[in-house]
Amino acid sequence: MEKTYKYTNQLIHETSPYLLQHAHNPVDWYPWGDQALTKAKKEKKPIFLSIGYAACHWCHVMEEESFENEEIASLLNKHFVSIKVDREERPDLDEIYMAAVVAMTGSGGWPMTVFLTPDLSPFFGGTYYPPEDKWGRMGFKNVLRKISQFWDDDQKRRKIDLDAEMLKRIVAERTSASVSQDKDVELGQNLLDNASSQLAEAFDQEWGGFSAAPKFPSAGAISFLLRDFHHNNNKKSLEMATFTLDKMSEGGIYDHLGGGFHRYSTDRMWLVPHFEKMLYDNAQLAVVYLEAYQITKRKRYARVAREIFAYEMEKMTDSSGGICSTEDADSEGKEGIFYLWTFNELERILGKEEARIFAEFYQAKRDGNFASQETYHQGLNILHVRRDLASVAKDLGMKKSELADRLQSSRKKLIKVRDKRMKPGLDDKIITSWNALMISALARGYQILGEAVYLQAAERAASFIMEKLVNEDGALLRTYRKGQSKLYAYLEDYVYLVRALVDLYEAGFDEQWLFAADNLAEDMINQFWDRKVPGFFNTSPYHKNLIVRTMTFHDSAIPSPTGVALEGLLRLSKLLDKDHYYEKAKTTLKAHHFYLERAPQGYLTLLLSLDFLVHPAKEIAIAGRRGSKEVRKLLKAVHRYFIPNRIIAFVDPDQDRTKDMVHKIPLLSGRIEIEGRAAVYICEDYTCQVPVTTPEALLKQLGVARE
């Protein structure tokens, strides 16, 4: 029997799972769009804008406490036009109004609560509000009453308008680019050295990472430090990177049964996570674990990357190949309960002896192993590791191999039971930029680990985007769910996809991906490039009803869109010999270099692009029979070692239309086999070496040590 609802609002027509969660609130919600904005102007009402996302715990709390409350809904419906936004669909609105909230309160977060004039200028805001005055916070009911009273008072209304105009100017200042007037600035190693020094100062020597609690995974910092080690043999940088990777993968922030990382740790020790799982986190972390594996050859790093891929491919991938966005922190109305175990459960499932061994390694206690304000967490255990396999095996009087086998058997039993629990909510919308991050990771996984299934998954996801998320006019779109693609893509969608398609080309050498990346890069320049100030806007002319057009140079939970744009342009400039790509990247870095001087820890993706300029790329061209044993050996040698800033192209004289390929990919010009054998040509900084035909000679030219 179909469920009936007392209330249904305009969100019922949306595709976002987050918006649909609110479609039966008594609040008369609207999605962001002409209908709501016109209504606010016509009725001269303030706009109540609520921004959140499906995996957000406190967003769920505020919905249950306030948006399901009929008295609060009545206040909203009478005095406001209420608009609900999924921040994952509309990062532009999220950035603009988060800047306003931070300006008003000094901090931000989700759910974001903002009040706007009908012309979209913010005048009051915050984050979570309890329904009644509580914990020193004004209750949401009280907030609504006071704002409606101010709005209806002509004198106070004039003050609202003045405040709104001032905030609008502040938001414009905070979200626009600052430009250097120094045209002679040098982009050199000193900027990179300064960044590594600041990361060393911020480093937590006891637990890893680069901040106090709450502690977020630091993929950008780790990637930067691995490059610092590679270029400068800075062993401290390698130690900071690997120590952090170790502590994260040992902590409760990592899902030791199902693979993948949770969003962040609430403590310094990586123990107690906020349990949501985000596609963008896991994509970035898979890459840095792979890079660390290339450098150190530690199998544990390859294992973590494999487990991330298994989780994303088995649990999060749509049947058509697209990858879903997030899993909630909550299930059964309780945060994290899906991932936690009582000691009695372990004994019942594993038996007392096996549970004893498992608990010794994963730190499970009879009384539970973490403190929480929530009573339902009492007596529960977060699986985590504090000692290595060898030391635990010694204490248990076992061989390492025996303990490893026992733990693997226990994990299989527990995951079988866990899979029968009520699962956390799944946000199954497919976002172009986040999928692109995982396409890059999977392409790298294929190169480094050699497992064809990763390349297949990456190609399926890329094909899905190019087929389902490009409209009839050829414009890239942002989201897809249940057969509907919508919303014009943002800069982040374009730049992550450009990079992903280049990665995909370099993994399987299907030139369609490289040429698609080039076309997207040209579209990106046409739509997003600021012709007055060097740099890229986050929005295109297609994006309407915005009080400001923003630029983002800093990193957030995702890499800086500008930084990734520069990386993509630099790589394409080398592969396709397009000087205007190179010049746009260099000009942008020069114009905004002071970000890198003043706060390098916040601009690590820009610094990774700078690293590409400071340390010239190794340009590798391979000529040989596609799929031949010789070519496979040469590629395995290239991928075995960490070689940042390298680009690679391939031509098969038998299969490829050589003249056409050379015309489109100048790096392949003159690249032929040597005496019937596959050959590799390496150039760097406009200087080329003699072609080689063996892995040993190739590794010598690349400057990496043989084992």
N, C-alpha and C positions, 0 to 999 in steps of 0.2 A: 504494500500500500504506500502510495506516494505521500511523503511528509508535507503537512500544510504549515504555513507560517502566518503569524499574526501581522507581521510587517514585511514589506518588500520595498526597497528603494532603487535608485537609478544604477547602483553598482551591479545589479543583477545582469546587466548586459555586457559586463567586462569579462576579460579572460584571465586576469591576474588572480591566482589563488588568494592572495592577501586581500584584494578588494572584494572578492566573492565571500570571504569570511565575514564581511560586514554588510552583506547585501540584505540581511534580514534583521539588522538593528532597527530599533524605533527611531534612530536618527535619520533624517531625510537626506542621506548622503548623495552627493553627485561626484562623478569623476571630474578631473581637471579638463575643462573644455568650454566651448562657446556657450553651451546651455547654462552652466553655472555662472560663468563670468557675466553674461548678459543679465541674468536674474539679479545678481548683486547690484549692478549699475541701475537697473530699472527700479528695484525696490529700495535702493540707497541703503543697503545693509552691509555691515562688515562681513568679511569672509573668515570662517574658521577653517584653517588648513591643517590637516593632520597627516603627517608623513611617517611611514613605517615600512616594515617588510615582514614576510611570512614567518621567518625563523626567529623573530625578535620576541623574547620572553615577556618583556615589560609592555610590548604592544598588545599582547594577548591579555595581560593583566588589566590594562586600561580599558580594553574593550569590555571585558567582563564586568568591571566595576562601574564604568561610566557610560559607555556607549550602549550597553544593554539596560541602563537605568532609565526608566520612562520619565522620571522627573527631570533628569538632566537632558534627555532627548527633547522634552517639551521646551526647555529654555533655548536649546540650540535651534530648534525648528521655528520658534517664534522670532528670535532676535538675530539670527545669523543665516548665511548660506554656507552649508558645511560641505567641504571638499576633502575627499580621501585620496591619497596618492601613494602608490607603491614606489619607494625610492629606487628600486632596482629597474623599474621601467623608466623612471624620469629622474636620472641623476642630475639633470640641469636644474630642476626645481629644488631638489635636495641640496645642491651646493649653494644656490642663491639664498635660500631661506635658512640654511644652517649658518651661513655667515651672519645673518641677521640675529639669530638666536645667540650665537657666541658673542656678538657685539653687545647684546642686551644683558646677558647673564654671566659671561665669562667662560661658559662651557656649553657643550652640545651633546646630542645623543638621540636615541630613538626609544619611544615614539617622540617625534618632534611636533610641538604644538605651537602654531603661529596664527596670529590674527592680522588680517590685511584690510586695507581700505579697498573699495571697489576698483580702484585703479592699480591694485596689486602691490601697493607699498606696505611693508610690514610695520606694525607699531607696538606689538606686544608679543612675547613668546617665551617658551620654555621647553621642557621635555615631558616627563611623566608627571601627572598630577593625580593624587588620590581623590576620590569623590568628595570627601569632607576634609576640613583642616586636620592635618596629621603630620607627625614627625617634623614639625616646624615648617611644613609646606602649606601654602594656601590650597584649600580644596578646590577641585575643578568647578563645583557648583558655585562657589563663592566667586571664582574668577569670572565665570560667565555673567553673573549678576552685576558685578562691578563694571565690567566692560560695557555691558548693555546700558547701564546707567550713565556712564561717561559719554557713550555714543549719542544718547538722546538729549544730552545737555549741550546747548549750542556753544557755551563758553569752553567747556571741557573738550568738546568736539574739535574746536579750533586748535587746542593743544595737541590732540591726537594727530591732526593733519600736519602740524609742525614737526612732531616727533617722527612721523612716517617719512616726511621729506628728508629729514636729517639721516634717518636709518638707511634710506634708499641711497643717499650719497656715500655713506659708510660702506654699504655692501658693494657699491660700484668700485670704491677704492680698494677694498680687500680682495676683490675677485678679478681685478685687472692686472696687467703686467707692468712691472717696473723695468725701465730700460736704462742701460748704461750709456752715458754720453762719451765714454772713453773708447775711441775707435782704434786705438793702438794696443788694446788689451791682449795679453798673451794667454793662450789656453795651453797650459803646460802641466808637467808632472807635479809641480808644487801644489796645485789644487787637489790632486789625487792624494798626495802625501798628507796634506792637511786633513782630509777626510778620514784617512786611516788612523791618524793620531787622535782625532775626536772620537772615533769608534772605540779605540783602546781606552780612552778616559771613561767612556760610558759603560764599558763592558762589566758585567756582573761575573766576577771571577769565581764565585762559589756555585752559581747555578746557570751561568750562560745567559745570553741575551743582552740587550742594551738599554734596559729600563727597569724601573721598579714595577711593583704590581699596580694595575693589571699588566700582564706581560703578553705581548703579541708575537707571533712568529715573525722572524726578521729575514725573510727571503732576500730582499734587496741588499741588506747589509752583508749577508753571507756571500752572495754572489760577488759583491764588490771585494770582499776580503780574499776570496779565492783568486781573483784576478791580481790583487796586490801580491799575493804569494807567488803566482806564476811569473809575473813580470819582474819582481824585485827580490824574490827569494826571501820575503818577509815571513819568517817562521811564526812570529807572534800572530800575524793575521790568520795563518792556517790553523793555529791552535784555537784562536777565538771562534773561528767558523766551525771547526769540527767539534769542539766542546759544546757549543750551542746546539748543533745537530744531535749530538749524543743525548744531552739533557732533555731536549724536546721529545725525542723518540722513546725515551725511557719514562717520561712523565705521564700523568693522567690526561694530558691534552691529546695524547695519541690513543687511538682505539686499538688496543692490543689484540682484540679478537677479530674485528671486521675491517681493519685498515682505515687509513685516513685520519686527518687531524681535525680537532674541534677548533672553534673560532679563536679563543685566547684562554690564557690561564688567569684566574683571579688572584693568584699568589706568585711569589718570586720563584717557586720551586717547580713550576709547570705541573703542579699536582691537580688542583681543582679547576676544571675548565668551565667556560660557558659552553654548553654542550652542542650548540648548533654546529653544523658542518657546511662549509661554503665551498663551492666549486673553485672560486678564484684562489682561495688559500691553498687548496690541495694541488692545483696546477702549478703554482709558483714553487711550492715546497718540493714537489716531485723533481723539478729541474735542479734545484740546488743539491738535493741528495744525489742525483746522478752526477753532477759536476764534482762533488766531493768523492764519489766513488772513482771517477776517472783519475783523480789526483792520488788518493790514498790506497785504492784497490781494496778497501774494507768492504766485505760482503754485506755487512749490516746495512750500509747505505743503499746498496742495490736492492736489498730485501724490502726496505721501507718504500722505495719508489715502486717496486712491483706490487706491494700491497695497496698503495694508493691507486695505482692503475686498475687493479682487480676490483676494488671498491667502486670506482667511478664507472667501469665498464659493465659490471654485473648488477649493481644496485641503482645506478643513476642515469644509465643511458636509455633513451627512448628507443622503441623498436625500429624507428626510421633512422637512427644514428645520431640524433641530437642528444646533448647531455643536459640533464636537469640541473637546476640552480642550487637548491639548498635542501637540507633536512633540518627540521625544527630542533630546538633544545628540549621541547616538552613532548611527553606522551602520557596518557592517562591524567592529563592536567598537572603533571609534576615534572619539574625540570630534571633531566638527566637520568630518570628512573630506568629507562631502557638499558643503560650501560652498566648499572650497579648491581652488586651481589652481596647477599648476607653470607656469613661463614656457613650457616646451616644449609643454604642452597648449594654451596660448593660441595659440602660433604654428601648431600643427598644425590647430587648428579654424578660426582666423581668417585664417591666412596671415601672413607676417612683417610686412608693412606695416600691416595692420589691427591686428595684435597690438601693434605698437609704439605706435600711437595709443591703443589701449585701455589699455595698460599705463601710458602717461604720465598719463592721467586718473585711473585707479584704483590708481595707486601699486604696480603689480606689478613685482617685481624678479627677475632671473635666479636669485639665490640665496635667494629667498623674502623676505618682509617682516616676519616676526615671530619672536621667540624663544619656545621652548617647551621644557619638560622632556621632552616626548614626542618620541622620535626620529622617529616617523612624520610629524611636522609639519615636519621640515627640508626646505627648498626649496619650501615651499608659500606661497601668497599669500592674504591676506584682502583682498578688494576694499574699498577705502575711498577717500575723496576728501580732498585737502588744499588744492586750489586751485579757483577757480570756472571755469566754462566759458569765459568770455571770456579770462582770462589764459592758459589752456592753449591755446585756439584761436590766440591771438596768437603764442605760442611755436612752435606747429606750422605757422604761416603759413596758417591756414585761417579761414574765416568761422565765426562762432558757429553758425549754422544748419547748416552743412556738418558741423561736428564733432558736433553733436547728432544728426544723421541717422546718421552713421557709428557713434556709440556705441549708438544704438538698434538698428541692424542687428547689431552685435556681441553685444549682450545677448540678442537673439532666438536667435542661433546657439548661444550658450553655454547658455542655459536649455534648449534642445532636447537638448543633450548631457547636461546635468545631470539632466534628468528620466529619463534611462536608467540613472543610477546607482542603487545600492541606497539606498533612502530611509530616513531616520531612522524609528524606531518611532513609531507613531501611537497615542495614547491617545484612543480614539474614544468614551469615555463622555461623556454630555451632562449638564452640571451646570447647575442652574437659575440660580444666581447669576451664573455666568460668562456664560451665554447672555444674561442680562438686561443685563449690561454692554455686550455687543455690540449688542443690540437698541437700547439708548440711542444708541450711536455711529452705527448705521445710520440711525436716525430723524433724528439731527442731520445726517448726511451728505445725506439727501434734502432737508432744509430748505435747507441751505447751498449744496450743489452742484447741486441740482435734478434729480438722476438718479433716475427712478422705480424702477429696479431695486433701489435701497437700501431704499426703503419696502417693496417687495414682499418682500425678504429678511427685513426686520425683522418684518413681519406673519406670515410663514411660521414664523419661529422662535417668536414669541409664541403663535401658534396651536398649535404643537407642544407648548409647555409647558402650556398650558391644557387640552389634550386628553390628553396622555400623562403629565403630572407632577402631576396632581390625582387623588387616589384617590376611591373610591366615597363616602366620608364627606365629601368636599370639602376634605380636608387637602392642602396643598401638599407635594410630595416633592422630594428633592434630586437624585437621579441616575437616568439612564436609559441602558440599553445592551442592544442585541439583543432588543428587545421586552419588557424587564423594567424597571419603575420601582420604586425602593425608597428607604428611609431618609426619615424625617420631615425636612422642611426646617428649616433654621436661620434665625436672624434675618437673616443676610446674604442668604439666598435671598428672603425676603419683601421686604426693603427695596429691594434692587436691582431686583426685579421691579416693585414699586410705582412706583419712579422710571421704569423702562423703559416701563411702560404709560402713564404720564402723557406721557412723551416721544412715544410712538407716537400718542396722541390728538392732541397738538399738531402732529404732522407731517401726519396724514391726516384728522383730525377725525372719526374713527369712534368714536362715543361709547361703544361696547361696551368699549373699552380703559380709558376713564376710570372707568366704573362698576366694572369688574373691579379697578382699582387701589384704589378706595374700599373695596370688599369685603375686599380683602387687607389694607388698612390697619387696618380694624376687627378682622380676625382677628389681625393682628400685635399689636395692643394687648391683646386678650383673652389671648393665649398667652404673650407675652414681657414685658409691662409689669410692673415691680416696684412693687407697691402700697405698699411701705415707703420705698424710696429712688427718687427720680425717675430713670428710665432703663429700658433694655431689657436683659434677659438674652439671651445668645447662644443659649440652648436653651429649649425649651418643656417643659411637663410630660410630653410624649410621650417625651422622651429620658431613658433609664434608665441605671443603673449608672455614675453620675458622682460623684466625690468632692467636687465643688464645682460650683456654677452660676455661670458667669462673665459678666462684662460687658466689652465692649471699646470704649474711647473712642479709642484711638490708631489711627493708620494703620499698615498693614503693606504687603505687596505688593498688597493690595487696600484700597480705601477703608474707613475706619472704619464698621462696620455702624450704630453709633449715629448717626454724622454723616449718613449717607445716609438713615436713618430720619427724622431731623429735617428734612432737605431735602424729602423726600416729603410729610411732614405739613404743612409750611409751604406748599408749592405746592397741595396739595389743600384746605387751609384757605381759600385765596383763590379757587380755582376753584369750590368747592362750598359756600363760606360756612359752614365747620364750625369754630366757635370752639374746641372741645375739642382739635382737632388742633393749632391754634396754641398753645394754653396748654401742652400737653404738651411741645412743642418748646422753648418759652421757659423753662418750669420746669426742664427737663433741662439746658439751657445754663447757667442761673443756678446750679443745684446743683453743677455740675462746672466752673465757669468757670476755676478756678485751674489746670486743665490748660493752658488757653490762655495764661495768664500765665507759667507756669514753663517750659514746653517747647513753644512754639507750632509748631516745625518738625515735631513728632511728631503734631500734632493738626490738620492742615490741613483735613481734611474737616469737622470741627466748626467751624472758622473760616469755611469756606464757608457753612455754615448761619447762623452769626452774621452774615456779610455780608448775607444775605437779610433779617435783622432790622434791621440798621443802615441799609441802603439799601433803602427800601421798594420792593416789586415794582411794575413797570409792568403794569397789568392791561389787556390788549388784547382787545377783542371785535369781531368782524367779522360783519356781516350782508350777505349777498349770495347770488347764484346759484352753487351749487357748481360749480367747474370753469370758471367764466366768465373771460373775458380780464381783466375789471376785478379780480376777486378774486385772480387769479394775480399781477397787477401789484402789488397791495397786499401780498400775502404775500411776494413777492420783495423788496420794500422792507424789510419787517420782518426777513427772514432775511439780508439782505445785510450788515448791521452787527452787531457784537458788542454785545448788549444783555443783560447778565446779570440774573438775578432778574426776568425777565419771564415772565408767563403769558399764554396766548392761547387763546381759545375762538371757535367759529364756529357760526353758525346760518344755514340756508337757509330763508327764509320759504316757498318753494314745496315743499320736500321734507321738512323736519323737522316733527315734531309740536310746533309752537312752544310751546304751553302746557305740554306735558309736559317739553320740553327746558328751558324757563325754570324750571320747578319743580325740576328736578334740577340745573341749572347756573345758579344765581342771577346769575352774571356776565353772562348773556345777557338778563336782564330789561330790557324796553324797547328792545332793540336791533333796529332796523328799517332798511331801506334809506332813502336820502334822495332823494326825487324820482326814484325808479326806479333809482338808482345804488347800487352797493355802498358801504357806509359802515363806518368804523372808529371805535370809541369807546375812548378811553384814560383810565384812572383811576389815581391814585397817592395813597396815604396818605389815603384817604377823600375825595379831591377829583377830580372828573371834568372833562375838557375838552370843548369842543364837538366833535361828530362831524365827520369829514373824509372826503372822497371821492377824493382824489388822492394818489399816492405822495409828491409834493413836500410837501403839507401834513402828511402822516403823519410824514415824516422830521423835519420842523420840530418837531412836537409831541414826538417821541421824543428830540429833542435831539442828533441825530447829524448830522454834516456831510455835505453833498452834494458829490459829486465833479464 
